[in-house]
Every structure is written in C-alpha cells, then in structure tokens.
Amino acid sequence: MGNNSLGNILKVTSFGESHGAAVGCIIEGMPAGLTINIAAMQEAVNLRKTNQSAFASARNEEDTIEIISGVYENKTLGTPICILIKNTDAKSADYTNIATTYRPNHADYTTHAKYGIRDYRGGGRSSIRITAPLVAAGALALQLIEHIYADVNIQSYVYQIGNASMSEEEKASYFTDNQIFGNEVRCPSAKTTENILTEIATAKNNGDTLGGCIQTTITNLPVGIGEPIFAKLQSALGAAMLSINTVKGFEYGEGFTASTKNGSQHNDEFAISNNTIHTKTNNSGGIQGGISNGMPIIFRTAFKPISSITKAQQTINENGDNIAIEIKGRHDVCAVPRAIPIVNAYTAIVLADLILQNKLSKI
C-alpha cells in the first residue's frame, strides 16, 4: 500500500490498523534542536479521543503517546521521529458477523477489490483510528511553526451539523478557545449548539448518523508561504483535508460563492497602513496565486455522515449474495467535533512543510 505520507521536506508517514497492536507515524525532516512539549502533543491527541460524549464511539483507548526515536533529552535530533500509540481497547469480535460482508459506504469493497485481502476489524487501515498519532505529529509540527513564527495561530470550530448551522454573520466573528471547547459539540454559538444537540439526539434515536462542517482560520502567517504551481497553499491544504476520513468537500475564501460574482465584486483591493500591505476585503481567503498574502487564511471542510448506522441495510457479501446487514459495535453518531484536532494537525503539517520549503526560495 503506497502513498501513506503527507509532506515533502517535513514528511509524516502513517502506519498501523484500527485493531492491530498499535498505530503510529514516522516524522522525517524535523530540524534538530527543537525543544518539544510532549504534554501539548498529548493534549491534542486527547481532544480527538473516543468516548468523550454521548454521541461518540464508546471505544475507550488511553491514546498515550510514546516517542521511541528521534528525540533525546526533550530535543529533536534531526533523525526520524517515531510516534507510537498502542491499541488497548479493540473488540474485534464485534466485526466477525461482517467478516465477508461489504458495508455500505465503507472501504470494504474497494479495498478488497484492490488488494484481494482486507482487515475487516474496525475498517483496518481505512479507520479514523490511524489519525491519532498524526494528531501528535501535527502538534509537534505546530511547535516547529511557533518556533519560526511565534504568532501563527490555527483555530477550528464546528459551525454546522446536519441542518443546524451558524449564520454567516456569526461565522465572521472572533471566538476564544473557551467558547469553542466549552461544549461537547465544539461550536461557539450557544443557540446553534442547542439545535445541533437536538439533531444528534434525533439521529441517535433513529439509529442514524450525521455529518457537518468545520471552519478553520490561520492568522499571522507571513506573506510568501506556498508555491505557485503544484504546491499551492490551497491545493496542499485541500489535499490534506480531503485525505481525512469522511471528508467530502473543501473550499477556501468565498469558495463556490465566488463563481456567482463579478470580478469587481470579488477582487480584494490592496491598501497600506503602518507600512504594512493588506487587502480591504478577504474574499480570496488569504491566498493569492497559491501563496499566502498575509491576511487570515480561511477554509471550510465538509464531513459526510458516519457510514456505520444501526439501521438495517441491503448489501452483498464476497460471494455476491444479496443480504441484509445490521452493523454492531461502537461507532460515532457524529464524529465532526472529534475531527477538529485532526483538521488542525493536518493543517500544521502542511504549513510546517511549506515554511521549510519557503526557506529555499531565495538567498
């Protein structure tokens, strides 16, 4: 299985399966001498853990980070860093009844068709479980970014789940981390949170699931990050976001709305104040020509509903027989709130890689 890596200069390679002994990643290209904050890495991983709410999977993993290479006396060595997280609460017996069955909207059929073999336990390699160590890697990448540019900040929040959504006016506001993480759905709007919880409760009672959307804002990133052709900042971010399980959509700036406007309406006019160039509006979402322009970078990521529902469905098995399926086990009703640390981590890995690449752009 190829293409398990994210990044070029800073390269993070994922390994492990949902019900294997462990999941982990290898980080290559991390400069030597960076003092790391393992507690901050663990805190980020804890934010994506299961069993944190009534609508999250009941799988109860400790998710304790082990750094088994590349760090000595709390400093990076410039050698490959291996992060390991052991699987301690896998219940493979929950999946024996679907060992030869293709679950609707899962990777069961496509994986089996491609490789001729698959690990059916918890989805194997296609499980969201593999993102746990990648979140740790992203937290470390953020520490590298902050070492180079101290003021860079990445903030994400849930603005929609199901049909409950914040207004455009609300999304344009500034929020604190306390507002975002002050409730279990990680939405900074009290009214929208109330509506989201109602939607989730209804879906759960119906044996169904829900998707939703996350908005991410990157502030204080300097001008010049991103490449003009095949490593455009938006394409690198988009590729990373679309690599997250269940993600179906990505847009930045005004996104699809831009297609409905005239150039005169969409163009961001330049201005200068305090010897700093900026744009009067930010319709381009902080990116022009694939390169950061110094304005806040704003993008949105859309997640489909989790495919494992408890309702009876029709499918086929490996023999081509038409059968009914009822999925058992521990699954999220809505995993979007737990995706925030994943979005932040993948964002940090992309930015750290492009920042290191940018150092090669001129003498």
C-alpha positions as CSV (number, residue, x, y, z in Angstrom):
1,M,0.0,0.0,0.0
2,G,1.6,3.2,-1.2
3,N,1.0,6.9,-0.5
4,N,1.0,6.8,3.3
5,S,2.9,10.1,3.7
6,L,2.0,13.8,4.0
7,G,4.6,16.4,3.2
8,N,7.8,16.6,1.3
9,I,10.6,18.3,3.3
10,L,8.7,17.6,6.6
11,K,7.3,14.2,5.8
12,V,4.9,12.3,8.0
13,T,4.3,8.6,7.2
14,S,1.4,6.8,8.8
15,F,1.3,3.1,9.8
16,G,-1.0,0.7,11.7
17,E,-4.5,-0.6,11.6
18,S,-7.6,0.0,13.8
19,H,-7.4,-3.3,15.6
20,G,-3.7,-4.0,15.2
21,A,-1.2,-3.8,18.1
22,A,-0.6,-0.1,17.6
23,V,-1.0,2.9,15.3
24,G,1.9,5.3,14.6
25,C,3.8,7.5,12.3
26,I,7.4,8.4,11.3
27,I,8.3,12.1,11.0
28,E,11.2,12.8,8.7
29,G,12.8,16.3,8.1
30,M,12.2,17.7,11.5
31,P,15.2,20.0,12.2
32,A,17.5,19.2,15.1
33,G,17.5,21.1,18.3
34,L,13.8,21.9,18.7
35,T,12.7,21.6,22.4
36,I,9.4,19.7,22.3
37,N,6.4,19.9,24.5
38,I,5.1,16.4,24.9
39,A,2.3,17.5,27.1
40,A,0.9,19.7,24.4
41,M,1.1,16.8,21.9
42,Q,-0.8,14.6,24.3
43,E,-3.4,17.2,24.9
44,A,-4.1,17.5,21.2
45,V,-4.5,13.7,21.0
46,N,-6.8,13.7,23.9
47,L,-9.1,16.1,22.1
48,R,-9.8,13.5,19.4
49,K,-10.3,10.6,21.7
50,T,-13.4,8.5,21.6
51,N,-15.9,8.1,24.5
52,Q,-16.0,11.8,25.3
53,S,-19.7,12.3,24.8
54,A,-23.0,10.5,24.5
55,F,-22.8,10.7,20.6
56,A,-19.1,9.5,20.3
57,S,-17.8,6.0,19.9
58,A,-17.6,4.1,23.2
59,R,-14.2,2.7,22.4
60,N,-12.1,3.6,25.4
61,E,-8.5,4.0,24.3
62,E,-5.9,5.6,26.6
63,D,-4.1,7.0,23.5
64,T,-0.8,7.5,25.4
65,I,1.9,8.9,23.1
66,E,5.2,7.0,23.0
67,I,8.1,8.7,21.2
68,I,10.5,5.8,20.5
69,S,13.2,7.6,18.4
70,G,14.4,10.9,17.1
71,V,14.3,12.7,20.5
72,Y,16.9,12.9,23.2
73,E,16.7,15.0,26.4
74,N,13.5,16.5,25.1
75,K,15.1,17.9,21.9
76,T,14.8,16.7,18.3
77,L,17.9,15.0,16.9
78,G,17.3,15.7,13.2
79,T,16.7,11.9,12.8
80,P,13.4,10.2,12.1
81,I,10.9,10.6,14.9
82,C,8.7,7.6,15.6
83,I,5.4,8.1,17.5
84,L,3.6,5.1,18.7
85,I,0.1,4.8,20.3
86,K,-0.9,1.3,21.4
87,N,-4.4,-0.1,20.8
88,T,-5.7,-1.4,24.1
89,D,-9.5,-1.5,23.7
90,A,-10.1,-3.1,20.3
91,K,-13.0,-5.5,20.3
92,S,-12.5,-7.5,17.1
93,A,-15.3,-9.9,17.9
94,D,-17.8,-7.1,17.2
95,Y,-16.9,-7.4,13.5
96,T,-16.9,-11.2,13.0
97,N,-20.5,-11.1,11.7
98,I,-19.4,-8.9,8.8
99,A,-16.1,-10.5,8.0
100,T,-17.2,-11.3,4.5
101,T,-19.7,-8.5,4.1
102,Y,-19.3,-5.2,2.3
103,R,-20.7,-2.5,4.5
104,P,-22.5,0.3,2.5
105,N,-20.3,3.4,2.0
106,H,-17.3,1.8,3.7
107,A,-13.9,1.0,2.1
108,D,-14.7,-2.8,2.5
109,Y,-15.5,-3.4,-1.2
110,T,-12.9,-1.1,-2.8
111,T,-10.1,-2.3,-0.5
112,H,-10.9,-6.0,-1.2
113,A,-11.2,-5.3,-4.9
114,K,-7.8,-3.5,-5.0
115,Y,-5.7,-5.8,-2.8
116,G,-7.6,-9.1,-2.8
117,I,-7.4,-9.1,1.0
118,R,-8.6,-6.7,3.8
119,D,-8.6,-6.3,7.5
120,Y,-12.3,-6.2,8.3
121,R,-11.8,-5.4,12.0
122,G,-12.8,-1.8,12.6
123,G,-12.1,-1.0,9.0
124,G,-8.4,-1.8,9.3
125,R,-6.2,0.8,7.6
126,S,-9.2,2.9,6.5
127,S,-10.3,3.6,10.1
128,I,-10.2,7.1,11.6
129,R,-8.1,5.4,14.3
130,I,-5.0,5.9,12.3
131,T,-5.3,9.7,12.8
132,A,-4.4,9.5,16.5
133,P,-0.6,9.6,16.0
134,L,-1.0,12.0,13.1
135,V,-2.6,14.5,15.5
136,A,0.5,14.1,17.7
137,A,2.7,14.8,14.7
138,G,0.6,17.8,13.8
139,A,1.0,19.2,17.4
140,L,4.8,18.8,17.0
141,A,4.7,20.5,13.6
142,L,2.8,23.4,15.2
143,Q,5.6,23.7,17.8
144,L,8.1,24.0,14.9
145,I,6.0,26.7,13.3
146,E,5.7,28.6,16.5
147,H,9.5,28.4,16.9
148,I,9.9,30.1,13.5
149,Y,6.9,32.4,13.6
150,A,5.8,32.8,17.2
151,D,2.4,34.5,16.4
152,V,0.9,32.0,13.9
153,N,-2.4,30.6,15.2
154,I,-4.6,27.8,13.8
155,Q,-8.2,27.8,15.1
156,S,-11.0,25.5,14.0
157,Y,-14.6,25.1,15.1
158,V,-17.8,23.3,14.2
159,Y,-20.3,25.6,12.5
160,Q,-22.8,23.1,11.2
161,I,-24.0,19.6,12.0
162,G,-26.9,18.2,10.0
163,N,-29.3,21.1,9.3
164,A,-28.3,23.2,12.3
165,S,-25.8,25.9,11.2
166,M,-24.4,29.2,12.4
167,S,-25.3,32.3,10.4
168,E,-22.8,33.9,8.1
169,E,-22.6,36.9,10.5
170,E,-21.8,34.6,13.4
171,K,-19.0,32.8,11.4
172,A,-17.4,36.2,10.7
173,S,-16.9,36.8,14.5
174,Y,-13.9,36.1,16.6
175,F,-14.1,33.3,19.1
176,T,-11.9,32.2,22.0
177,D,-10.9,28.6,22.6
178,N,-13.1,28.6,25.7
179,Q,-16.1,29.4,23.6
180,I,-15.3,26.7,21.1
181,F,-14.4,23.9,23.6
182,G,-16.9,25.0,26.2
183,N,-19.4,22.4,24.9
184,E,-19.3,18.9,23.6
185,V,-20.0,19.8,20.0
186,R,-17.3,22.4,19.9
187,C,-19.5,25.1,18.4
188,P,-19.0,28.6,19.7
189,S,-22.7,29.6,19.2
190,A,-24.9,28.7,22.1
191,K,-28.1,28.7,20.0
192,T,-26.6,26.6,17.2
193,T,-25.2,24.2,19.8
194,E,-28.7,23.7,21.2
195,N,-30.0,23.0,17.7
196,I,-27.1,20.6,17.0
197,L,-27.7,18.6,20.1
198,T,-31.4,18.2,19.2
199,E,-30.4,17.0,15.7
200,I,-27.9,14.5,17.1
201,A,-30.4,13.1,19.7
202,T,-32.9,12.5,16.9
203,A,-30.4,10.8,14.7
204,K,-29.2,8.6,17.6
205,N,-32.8,7.6,18.5
206,N,-33.3,6.7,14.8
207,G,-30.2,4.5,14.6
208,D,-28.7,7.1,12.2
209,T,-25.7,9.4,11.9
210,L,-24.9,13.0,11.0
211,G,-22.2,14.9,9.2
212,G,-21.2,18.5,9.4
213,C,-18.7,21.3,8.6
214,I,-15.7,22.8,10.3
215,Q,-14.3,26.3,9.6
216,T,-10.5,26.9,10.1
217,T,-8.7,30.2,10.3
218,I,-5.0,30.6,10.2
219,T,-3.8,34.0,11.4
220,N,-0.4,35.8,11.4
221,L,1.1,33.6,8.7
222,P,3.6,35.8,6.8
223,V,3.4,36.6,3.2
224,G,5.0,34.1,0.8
225,I,4.1,30.6,2.1
226,G,3.0,28.2,-0.7
227,E,4.3,27.5,-4.1
228,P,2.8,28.9,-7.4
229,I,2.1,25.7,-9.3
230,F,1.8,22.2,-7.9
231,A,2.2,23.1,-4.2
232,K,-0.2,26.0,-4.0
233,L,-1.1,26.6,-0.4
234,Q,-4.8,25.9,-1.1
235,S,-4.1,22.7,-3.0
236,A,-1.8,21.4,-0.3
237,L,-4.4,22.2,2.4
238,G,-7.2,20.8,0.2
239,A,-5.3,17.6,-0.4
240,A,-4.7,17.1,3.3
241,M,-8.2,17.8,4.3
242,L,-9.6,15.5,1.6
243,S,-7.4,12.8,3.0
244,I,-9.3,12.8,6.3
245,N,-11.8,10.0,6.6
246,T,-15.4,11.1,5.7
247,V,-14.4,14.4,4.2
248,K,-16.4,15.2,1.1
249,G,-15.7,18.9,0.5
250,F,-13.2,21.7,0.8
251,E,-13.4,25.4,0.0
252,Y,-11.3,28.4,0.9
253,G,-12.2,32.1,0.9
254,E,-15.5,32.6,-0.7
255,G,-15.3,29.2,-2.3
256,F,-18.2,28.3,-4.6
257,T,-19.9,31.6,-3.9
258,A,-17.1,33.3,-5.9
259,S,-18.5,31.7,-9.0
260,T,-21.6,33.8,-8.7
261,K,-19.9,37.2,-8.6
262,N,-18.3,39.6,-11.0
263,G,-14.6,40.3,-10.7
264,S,-15.4,43.8,-9.4
265,Q,-17.3,42.2,-6.5
266,H,-14.8,39.5,-5.7
267,N,-11.4,41.3,-6.1
268,D,-9.6,42.3,-2.9
269,E,-8.2,45.8,-3.3
270,F,-4.8,46.5,-1.8
271,A,-4.1,49.2,0.8
272,I,-1.2,50.1,3.1
273,S,-1.2,51.2,6.7
274,N,1.6,51.3,9.2
275,N,3.9,50.3,6.4
276,T,2.1,47.0,6.0
277,I,0.4,45.9,2.8
278,H,-3.1,44.4,3.3
279,T,-6.3,43.9,1.4
280,K,-9.5,45.8,2.2
281,T,-11.5,42.6,1.9
282,N,-10.6,39.0,2.2
283,N,-12.6,37.2,-0.5
284,S,-9.6,35.2,-1.6
285,G,-9.2,33.7,1.9
286,G,-5.7,34.9,2.5
287,I,-4.2,33.2,-0.6
288,Q,-3.4,34.6,-4.0
289,G,-1.6,32.8,-6.7
290,G,-1.2,29.8,-4.4
291,I,0.8,31.9,-1.9
292,S,-0.2,33.5,1.4
293,N,-0.8,37.2,1.2
294,G,-0.6,38.0,5.0
295,M,-4.4,38.1,5.5
296,P,-6.2,35.4,7.6
297,I,-6.4,32.1,5.7
298,I,-10.0,30.8,6.0
299,F,-11.2,27.5,4.7
300,R,-14.1,25.1,5.4
301,T,-14.2,21.3,5.4
302,A,-17.3,19.2,5.0
303,F,-17.8,15.8,6.5
304,K,-20.3,13.2,5.4
305,P,-22.3,11.2,8.0
306,I,-20.5,8.2,9.6
307,S,-21.3,5.1,7.4
308,S,-21.8,2.7,10.3
309,I,-25.5,3.0,11.2
310,T,-27.6,0.6,13.2
311,K,-30.5,0.6,10.8
312,A,-30.9,-2.5,8.7
313,Q,-29.5,-2.1,5.2
314,Q,-29.2,-4.1,2.0
315,T,-25.7,-5.1,0.7
316,I,-23.8,-8.0,-0.8
317,N,-21.1,-10.3,0.5
318,E,-17.8,-11.5,-1.0
319,N,-19.7,-14.3,-2.8
320,G,-22.0,-11.8,-4.5
321,D,-25.1,-12.8,-2.4
322,N,-27.7,-10.2,-1.6
323,I,-28.0,-9.9,2.2
324,A,-29.3,-7.7,4.9
325,I,-26.9,-6.1,7.3
326,E,-27.2,-4.6,10.8
327,I,-23.9,-3.1,11.9
328,K,-22.9,-3.7,15.5
329,G,-20.1,-2.4,17.6
330,R,-19.1,1.0,18.9
331,H,-19.5,3.9,16.5
332,D,-19.9,7.6,16.5
333,V,-23.3,9.2,15.8
334,C,-21.4,12.3,14.8
335,A,-17.6,12.4,14.7
336,V,-17.3,16.0,13.4
337,P,-16.4,17.5,16.8
338,R,-13.6,15.0,17.3
339,A,-12.3,16.0,13.8
340,I,-11.2,19.4,14.9
341,P,-7.8,18.3,16.3
342,I,-7.3,16.2,13.1
343,V,-8.0,19.3,10.9
344,N,-5.6,21.4,13.0
345,A,-2.9,18.7,12.9
346,Y,-3.0,18.2,9.1
347,T,-3.0,22.0,8.7
348,A,0.1,22.3,10.8
349,I,1.9,19.6,8.9
350,V,1.1,21.3,5.6
351,L,2.2,24.7,6.9
352,A,5.4,23.4,8.5
353,D,6.4,21.6,5.3
354,L,5.7,24.7,3.1
355,I,7.5,27.0,5.6
356,L,10.6,24.8,5.4
357,Q,10.3,24.7,1.6
358,N,10.0,28.5,1.5
359,K,13.4,28.9,3.1
360,L,14.8,27.5,-0.1
361,S,13.0,30.1,-2.3
362,K,15.7,32.8,-2.1
363,I,19.1,33.6,-0.7
